Amino acid sequence: MLRKAAQRLGADAGSRARQLQQLRFLNVHEYQALAGPETTLGQRVGLPSSDAGHARFRGRFLSVAPPLPPTNRYLVQGAQIMSQYGINVPPGIPVFKLDELAPAAQKMADEAGEIVLKSQILAGGRGLGKFTNGLQGGVHICKADEAPQLAAKMLGETLVTKQTGPKGKPVNTLYVANKMKLKREMYFAILLDRKSAGPVMIGCSEGGTSIEDLAEKYPDKIVKIPIDIRTGITDAEAMQMVEGLKVTTDKKAAAEQIKGLYKLFVEKDCTMVEVNPLAETDKELVAADAKLGFDDNAAFRQPDLFAMRDESQEDPREVAAGKYDLNYIGLDGSIGCMVNGAGLAMATMDIIKLRGGAPANFLDVGGNASEDQVVAAFKILTSDPQVKAILVNIFGGIMRCDVIASGIVNAAKQVGMKVPLVVRLEGTNVEKGKEILAASNMNLIAASDLDDAATKAVASIA
């Protein structure tokens, strides 16, 4: 399923989302030339723009936590994966319930009795984020005996950061970490770069805050090193990054850490490895906090990784669509779209914008959708409170208009129609499809072509 990468599409919704469509069936490391960096990281440090960003292109994410036995909690496995590649990770304990907090805090407390309490969500910028209950910051240093009271304001609450969008993400897990004595903090990431047709390492000798802020404040300290996917990272490239990060401890050992992160990136089919901060102690580099993103196309060869999926961190509409193999991307507009074919879906979004409206989604039912899939798609659209009108635009080739029509009718019977429905059908079995719609006595608005459909959809909610 295409990820939420078009979530912040503007007037050029279709043209930008078209760039995503070419990635639809490609494996990240098999077709590097078509891949792009994550917007919120790559775009702000001068990489070519892509729509991989705000919602993590085709990704599943893990946050760093200590090695523990297998569990369905995705973040608990994060450090275990990194440890397999020799990456230094900090000691800590994941907490899922408040009554687990006190013993974990006592175990992780330093000589001053302090611990670090970290919210675990699939987004960056947690330290500068804000909970919807008013608590400022998703990461806190506090006394161990004060941790339970603070945790009560974090666990189960919603955290909003620069990368979550205004709705934020639920904090289902807290990470109780040992307060390490860090000399300095840096930033490191590996992304996909369309310009260099392969992975690119991004580093900054400053860290501990969002890359957006770092790029704005320290643009001259950003280091970008493209990697040839055919040869992989070289010793010279690893050392170049170490020098760019201004590492003061064992540089050879630091270069091995960089190489280990790249190996993880390739072998685990990552779309992103972000370590922020990549910290330096008196002795070595430590991945103090990290996010790992994985390509959805690699699920068949990374089953253990994808078993960690936490659907609470995802748009529930996209989760529902994925179960029916529908290509769905939630947007911010008010006109729900159900279209067959990605190209036609892009054109539909474009012309809705041209006529003064805004699409609420990208939804491609494909060329051979079943009636059940059409019903599922319609239910997703009608369950979205921001959808004020629905535009169905079908050009039947492989997809038959009568199947679409039957799906619409059956869905309407199940969920009811509470918003205007504009339907444009053309192509295979179009007359039969129109007959099915007419016989249903549904209150719908017929359209003769795409422009007519978009105009009527916009007018229906004016």
C-alpha positions as CSV (number, residue, x, y, z in Angstrom):
1,M,0.0,0.0,0.0
2,L,1.2,3.5,-0.8
3,R,2.0,5.2,2.4
4,K,0.8,8.5,3.7
5,A,3.5,10.2,1.7
6,A,1.0,12.5,0.0
7,Q,-0.5,13.7,3.3
8,R,0.5,17.3,2.9
9,L,0.0,17.6,-0.9
10,G,-1.0,21.0,-2.0
11,A,-2.4,22.4,-5.2
12,D,0.0,20.1,-7.2
13,A,-1.4,17.0,-5.4
14,G,-1.6,14.9,-8.5
15,S,1.7,15.8,-10.0
16,R,3.6,15.1,-6.7
17,A,1.7,11.9,-6.0
18,R,2.6,10.7,-9.5
19,Q,6.2,10.6,-8.4
20,L,5.1,8.1,-5.7
21,Q,3.2,5.9,-8.1
22,Q,6.3,5.0,-9.9
23,L,7.6,3.5,-6.7
24,R,4.6,1.5,-6.0
25,F,5.9,-2.0,-6.9
26,L,9.6,-1.4,-6.5
27,N,12.0,-2.8,-3.9
28,V,14.1,-0.1,-2.3
29,H,17.4,-1.7,-3.0
30,E,16.6,-3.1,-6.4
31,Y,15.5,0.2,-8.0
32,Q,17.5,2.9,-6.3
33,A,17.1,5.3,-9.1
34,L,13.4,5.8,-8.5
35,A,13.7,6.1,-4.7
36,G,13.7,9.4,-2.8
37,P,14.7,10.7,0.6
38,E,12.4,11.2,3.5
39,T,11.0,14.7,3.2
40,T,11.3,15.8,6.7
41,L,14.9,14.8,6.8
42,G,16.2,14.9,3.3
43,Q,14.4,17.9,1.9
44,R,15.5,20.2,4.8
45,V,19.1,19.3,4.3
46,G,19.2,20.0,0.6
47,L,18.3,16.7,-1.0
48,P,15.8,16.5,-3.8
49,S,12.2,16.8,-2.7
50,S,10.1,13.7,-2.4
51,D,6.9,12.7,-0.6
52,A,8.6,10.1,1.6
53,G,8.6,12.3,4.6
54,H,5.9,13.3,7.0
55,A,4.4,9.9,7.2
56,R,7.3,7.8,6.3
57,F,7.3,6.5,2.8
58,R,6.4,2.8,2.6
59,G,7.8,2.4,6.1
60,R,7.4,0.4,9.3
61,F,9.3,1.9,12.2
62,L,11.1,0.7,15.2
63,S,12.5,2.8,18.0
64,V,15.5,1.9,20.0
65,A,15.0,-0.2,23.1
66,P,17.1,-2.9,24.9
67,P,17.5,-6.4,23.6
68,L,14.6,-8.5,25.0
69,P,12.8,-11.7,24.1
70,P,10.5,-11.6,21.1
71,T,7.3,-9.6,21.6
72,N,4.6,-8.0,19.6
73,R,5.8,-4.6,20.8
74,Y,7.7,-3.1,17.9
75,L,10.0,-0.8,19.8
76,V,11.3,-3.5,22.2
77,Q,13.0,-5.1,19.2
78,G,14.7,-2.0,17.9
79,A,17.9,-2.2,19.8
80,Q,18.0,-5.9,19.4
81,I,18.2,-5.5,15.7
82,M,20.9,-2.8,16.0
83,S,22.8,-4.9,18.4
84,Q,22.9,-7.7,15.8
85,Y,25.0,-5.4,13.7
86,G,27.4,-4.4,16.5
87,I,25.8,-1.0,17.1
88,N,26.2,0.4,20.6
89,V,22.9,1.1,22.2
90,P,22.1,2.5,25.7
91,P,20.7,0.4,28.5
92,G,17.0,0.8,29.2
93,I,13.7,-0.8,30.0
94,P,10.4,-0.5,28.0
95,V,7.4,0.1,30.1
96,F,3.8,-0.6,29.0
97,K,1.9,-0.1,32.3
98,L,2.3,2.5,35.0
99,D,2.9,-0.2,37.7
100,E,6.0,-1.3,35.8
101,L,7.5,2.2,35.9
102,A,8.8,2.4,39.5
103,P,10.9,-0.8,39.5
104,A,12.3,0.1,36.0
105,A,13.2,3.6,37.2
106,Q,15.0,2.3,40.3
107,K,16.9,-0.2,38.2
108,M,18.0,2.5,35.6
109,A,18.8,5.3,38.1
110,D,22.3,6.7,38.0
111,E,24.3,7.7,41.1
112,A,22.3,10.9,41.3
113,G,19.1,9.0,41.3
114,E,18.1,10.3,37.8
115,I,16.7,8.5,34.8
116,V,15.6,9.5,31.3
117,L,11.9,9.0,30.4
118,K,11.2,8.8,26.7
119,S,7.9,8.6,24.9
120,Q,8.0,6.0,22.2
121,I,6.1,7.0,19.0
122,L,6.8,6.6,15.3
123,A,8.0,10.2,14.8
124,G,10.9,12.4,15.5
125,G,11.0,15.7,17.4
126,R,9.7,14.1,20.6
127,G,11.9,16.2,22.9
128,L,10.3,19.4,21.6
129,G,6.8,18.0,21.3
130,K,3.8,18.7,23.4
131,F,1.1,16.4,24.8
132,T,-2.5,17.3,24.1
133,N,-3.0,17.4,27.9
134,G,-0.5,20.3,28.0
135,L,2.7,18.6,29.2
136,Q,5.6,20.0,27.3
137,G,8.2,17.6,25.9
138,G,8.1,13.9,25.2
139,V,11.5,13.2,26.7
140,H,12.3,14.1,30.3
141,I,15.2,13.7,32.8
142,C,13.8,13.3,36.3
143,K,14.5,11.7,39.6
144,A,13.6,8.0,39.8
145,D,11.1,8.6,42.6
146,E,9.4,11.3,40.6
147,A,9.1,9.2,37.4
148,P,5.7,7.5,38.1
149,Q,4.0,10.8,38.6
150,L,5.5,12.2,35.3
151,A,4.8,8.9,33.5
152,A,1.1,9.2,34.4
153,K,1.0,12.3,32.2
154,M,2.7,10.6,29.3
155,L,1.6,7.0,29.0
156,G,-1.6,6.6,27.2
157,E,-1.6,10.3,26.1
158,T,-1.2,11.8,22.7
159,L,2.1,13.5,21.7
160,V,2.2,16.1,19.0
161,T,5.6,16.9,17.3
162,K,6.7,18.5,14.0
163,Q,6.6,15.1,12.4
164,T,3.3,13.7,13.7
165,G,0.9,16.3,12.3
166,P,-1.6,18.1,14.4
167,K,-3.4,14.9,15.5
168,G,-0.3,13.5,17.1
169,K,0.5,9.9,18.0
170,P,-0.6,7.8,21.0
171,V,2.2,7.0,23.5
172,N,1.6,3.3,24.3
173,T,5.1,2.7,25.6
174,L,7.7,4.6,27.6
175,Y,11.4,3.9,27.5
176,V,13.1,4.2,30.9
177,A,16.7,4.8,30.1
178,N,19.9,5.2,32.1
179,K,21.1,8.7,32.1
180,M,24.4,8.3,30.2
181,K,27.3,10.7,30.6
182,L,27.5,12.1,27.0
183,K,30.3,14.4,26.0
184,R,28.4,15.6,22.9
185,E,25.5,14.8,20.6
186,M,25.5,14.4,16.8
187,Y,23.0,13.5,14.1
188,F,23.3,10.6,11.6
189,A,20.9,9.2,9.1
190,I,20.9,7.0,6.0
191,L,18.1,7.8,3.5
192,L,17.3,7.2,-0.2
193,D,18.4,9.8,-2.6
194,R,16.8,10.1,-6.1
195,K,19.6,12.4,-7.4
196,S,22.4,10.0,-6.6
197,A,20.3,6.9,-7.4
198,G,21.1,5.2,-4.1
199,P,21.5,5.6,-0.4
200,V,23.0,8.8,1.1
201,M,24.5,9.3,4.5
202,I,23.6,12.5,6.3
203,G,25.5,13.7,9.3
204,C,25.8,16.8,11.5
205,S,28.3,17.4,14.3
206,E,25.4,18.9,16.3
207,G,22.5,16.8,17.4
208,G,19.8,16.1,20.0
209,T,17.1,18.0,18.2
210,S,15.1,17.7,15.0
211,I,17.1,17.7,11.7
212,E,14.8,20.5,10.5
213,D,16.2,22.7,13.3
214,L,19.7,21.5,12.8
215,A,19.7,22.2,9.1
216,E,18.3,25.7,9.7
217,K,20.7,26.6,12.4
218,Y,23.9,24.8,11.2
219,P,23.6,24.4,7.4
220,D,27.4,24.5,7.1
221,K,27.8,21.5,9.4
222,I,25.6,19.2,7.4
223,V,27.6,16.4,5.7
224,K,26.1,14.4,2.8
225,I,27.9,11.4,1.4
226,P,26.2,9.3,-1.4
227,I,26.9,5.6,-1.4
228,D,27.2,3.5,-4.6
229,I,24.7,0.7,-4.0
230,R,26.7,-1.6,-6.2
231,T,29.9,-1.4,-4.1
232,G,28.5,-0.4,-0.7
233,I,30.1,1.8,1.8
234,T,33.9,2.0,1.7
235,D,36.3,2.5,4.6
236,A,37.1,6.0,3.1
237,E,33.4,7.0,3.1
238,A,32.9,5.8,6.6
239,M,36.0,7.7,7.8
240,Q,34.8,10.8,5.9
241,M,31.6,10.7,7.9
242,V,33.5,10.2,11.1
243,E,35.5,13.3,10.3
244,G,32.4,15.3,9.4
245,L,30.9,14.3,12.7
246,K,34.1,15.6,14.4
247,V,34.4,12.4,16.5
248,T,37.0,12.7,19.2
249,T,37.2,9.1,20.5
250,D,38.5,6.1,18.6
251,K,37.8,7.1,15.0
252,K,38.4,3.6,13.6
253,A,35.9,2.2,16.0
254,A,33.5,5.0,15.1
255,A,33.9,4.1,11.4
256,E,32.9,0.5,12.2
257,Q,29.7,1.8,13.8
258,I,28.9,3.8,10.7
259,K,29.6,0.7,8.5
260,G,27.4,-1.4,10.8
261,L,24.5,1.0,10.4
262,Y,24.9,0.9,6.6
263,K,24.9,-2.9,6.7
264,L,21.7,-2.9,8.7
265,F,20.2,-0.4,6.2
266,V,20.8,-2.7,3.3
267,E,20.2,-6.1,4.7
268,K,17.0,-5.2,6.5
269,D,15.5,-3.4,3.5
270,C,15.4,-0.1,5.3
271,T,14.0,3.1,3.8
272,M,15.6,5.1,6.6
273,V,18.0,4.7,9.5
274,E,18.0,7.8,11.7
275,V,20.2,8.1,14.8
276,N,19.4,11.2,16.8
277,P,21.3,11.7,18.8
278,L,24.3,9.7,17.9
279,A,26.2,10.4,21.1
280,E,29.8,10.3,22.1
281,T,30.9,9.1,25.6
282,D,34.4,9.1,26.9
283,K,35.1,5.9,25.1
284,E,32.8,5.4,22.1
285,L,29.8,6.3,19.9
286,V,26.4,5.3,21.2
287,A,23.1,5.3,19.2
288,A,21.3,7.0,22.0
289,D,18.0,7.1,20.1
290,A,17.1,5.9,16.7
291,K,14.3,5.2,14.2
292,L,14.4,2.5,11.6
293,G,12.0,2.5,8.6
294,F,11.4,-0.6,6.4
295,D,10.1,-1.0,2.9
296,D,6.6,-2.5,2.7
297,N,7.6,-4.3,-0.4
298,A,10.2,-6.3,1.6
299,A,7.6,-7.8,3.9
300,F,7.8,-11.2,2.2
301,R,11.5,-11.5,3.1
302,Q,11.5,-9.7,6.4
303,P,8.5,-11.4,8.1
304,D,10.0,-11.0,11.6
305,L,10.3,-7.3,11.2
306,F,6.8,-6.8,9.9
307,A,5.3,-9.0,12.7
308,M,6.2,-6.0,15.0
309,R,3.8,-3.7,13.2
310,D,1.9,-1.4,15.6
311,E,-1.3,-0.3,13.9
312,S,-2.1,2.2,16.6
313,Q,0.7,4.4,15.2
314,E,-0.9,4.4,11.7
315,D,-3.9,6.1,10.1
316,P,-6.8,3.6,10.8
317,R,-8.2,4.3,7.3
318,E,-5.0,3.1,5.7
319,V,-4.9,0.1,8.0
320,A,-8.4,-0.8,6.9
321,A,-7.6,-0.2,3.2
322,G,-4.5,-2.4,3.4
323,K,-6.5,-5.3,4.6
324,Y,-8.4,-5.2,1.3
325,D,-5.3,-4.5,-0.8
326,L,-6.5,-1.0,-1.7
327,N,-4.1,1.8,-2.4
328,Y,-5.2,4.5,0.0
329,I,-3.5,7.8,1.2
330,G,-5.3,10.1,3.6
331,L,-5.3,13.8,2.7
332,D,-6.7,16.9,4.3
333,G,-9.5,17.9,1.9
334,S,-13.3,17.3,2.0
335,I,-14.0,15.4,-1.3
336,G,-13.5,11.7,-1.0
337,C,-12.3,10.0,-4.2
338,M,-12.7,6.5,-5.4
339,V,-11.0,5.9,-8.7
340,N,-9.5,3.0,-10.7
341,G,-6.0,3.4,-11.7
342,A,-3.3,5.6,-10.1
343,G,-3.0,7.9,-13.1
344,L,-6.7,8.6,-13.2
345,A,-6.7,9.1,-9.4
346,M,-3.9,11.8,-9.8
347,A,-5.8,13.5,-12.6
348,T,-9.0,13.4,-10.4
349,M,-7.2,15.1,-7.5
350,D,-5.7,17.7,-9.8
351,I,-9.0,18.7,-11.4
352,I,-10.7,18.8,-8.0
353,K,-8.1,21.4,-6.9
354,L,-8.5,23.2,-10.2
355,R,-12.2,23.6,-9.6
356,G,-11.7,25.0,-6.1
357,G,-12.0,21.8,-4.0
358,A,-9.6,19.7,-2.0
359,P,-9.3,15.9,-2.2
360,A,-9.8,14.0,1.1
361,N,-7.8,11.0,-0.1
362,F,-6.0,9.1,-2.8
363,L,-7.9,5.8,-3.3
364,D,-7.1,3.5,-6.2
365,V,-9.2,0.4,-6.3
366,G,-7.1,-1.0,-9.0
367,G,-8.0,-2.7,-12.3
368,N,-9.4,-5.9,-11.1
369,A,-11.1,-5.0,-7.8
370,S,-13.8,-7.3,-6.5
371,E,-17.2,-6.1,-5.3
372,D,-16.1,-6.7,-1.7
373,Q,-13.1,-4.4,-2.3
374,V,-15.4,-1.7,-3.7
375,V,-17.7,-2.1,-0.7
376,A,-14.7,-1.8,1.7
377,A,-13.4,1.3,-0.2
378,F,-16.8,2.9,0.1
379,K,-17.1,2.2,3.8
380,I,-13.7,3.8,4.4
381,L,-14.8,6.9,2.6
382,T,-18.1,7.2,4.3
383,S,-16.6,6.6,7.7
384,D,-14.3,9.6,7.4
385,P,-15.9,12.6,9.1
386,Q,-14.0,15.1,7.0
387,V,-15.5,13.8,3.8
388,K,-18.4,16.1,2.8
389,A,-18.9,14.6,-0.7
390,I,-17.8,11.5,-2.6
391,L,-16.6,11.4,-6.2
392,V,-16.5,8.1,-8.0
393,N,-14.6,8.2,-11.2
394,I,-14.3,5.0,-13.1
395,F,-12.9,4.4,-16.6
396,G,-13.5,0.8,-17.1
397,G,-10.9,-1.2,-19.0
398,I,-10.1,-4.3,-17.0
399,M,-12.2,-2.9,-14.2
400,R,-15.9,-3.4,-15.1
401,C,-18.3,-0.6,-14.4
402,D,-21.1,-3.0,-13.3
403,V,-18.8,-4.3,-10.5
404,I,-18.2,-0.8,-9.3
405,A,-21.9,0.0,-9.5
406,S,-22.9,-3.1,-7.5
407,G,-20.3,-2.3,-4.9
408,I,-21.6,1.2,-4.5
409,V,-25.2,0.1,-4.1
410,N,-24.3,-2.7,-1.6
411,A,-22.1,-0.3,0.4
412,A,-24.8,2.4,0.4
413,K,-27.3,-0.2,1.8
414,Q,-25.0,-1.1,4.6
415,V,-23.8,2.3,5.7
416,G,-26.3,4.7,4.2
417,M,-25.5,7.8,2.1
418,K,-25.2,11.0,4.2
419,V,-23.2,13.1,1.8
420,P,-23.6,13.9,-1.9
421,L,-22.4,11.2,-4.3
422,V,-21.1,12.1,-7.7
423,V,-20.6,9.2,-10.1
424,R,-18.8,9.2,-13.5
425,L,-18.7,5.8,-15.2
426,E,-17.2,5.1,-18.6
427,G,-15.9,2.0,-20.4
428,T,-16.5,-1.7,-20.0
429,N,-20.1,-2.6,-19.1
430,V,-20.9,1.1,-18.5
431,E,-24.5,0.8,-19.6
432,K,-25.1,-2.2,-17.2
433,G,-23.4,-0.2,-14.5
434,K,-25.7,2.8,-15.0
435,E,-28.7,0.4,-15.0
436,I,-27.7,-1.0,-11.6
437,L,-27.3,2.5,-10.2
438,A,-30.6,3.7,-11.7
439,A,-32.5,0.6,-10.4
440,S,-31.2,1.3,-6.9
441,N,-33.1,4.5,-6.6
442,M,-30.0,6.1,-4.9
443,N,-29.8,9.8,-4.7
444,L,-26.7,10.4,-6.8
445,I,-25.4,13.0,-9.1
446,A,-24.5,11.7,-12.6
447,A,-21.5,13.2,-14.4
448,S,-20.7,13.0,-18.1
449,D,-16.9,13.4,-17.9
450,L,-14.1,14.1,-15.4
451,D,-14.4,17.9,-15.5
452,D,-18.1,17.7,-15.0
453,A,-17.7,15.3,-12.1
454,A,-15.2,17.5,-10.3
455,T,-17.3,20.6,-10.9
456,K,-20.4,19.0,-9.5
457,A,-18.5,17.5,-6.5
458,V,-17.2,20.9,-5.5
459,A,-20.5,22.6,-6.1
460,S,-22.3,19.9,-3.9
461,I,-20.5,21.2,-0.8
462,A,-20.4,24.8,-1.6
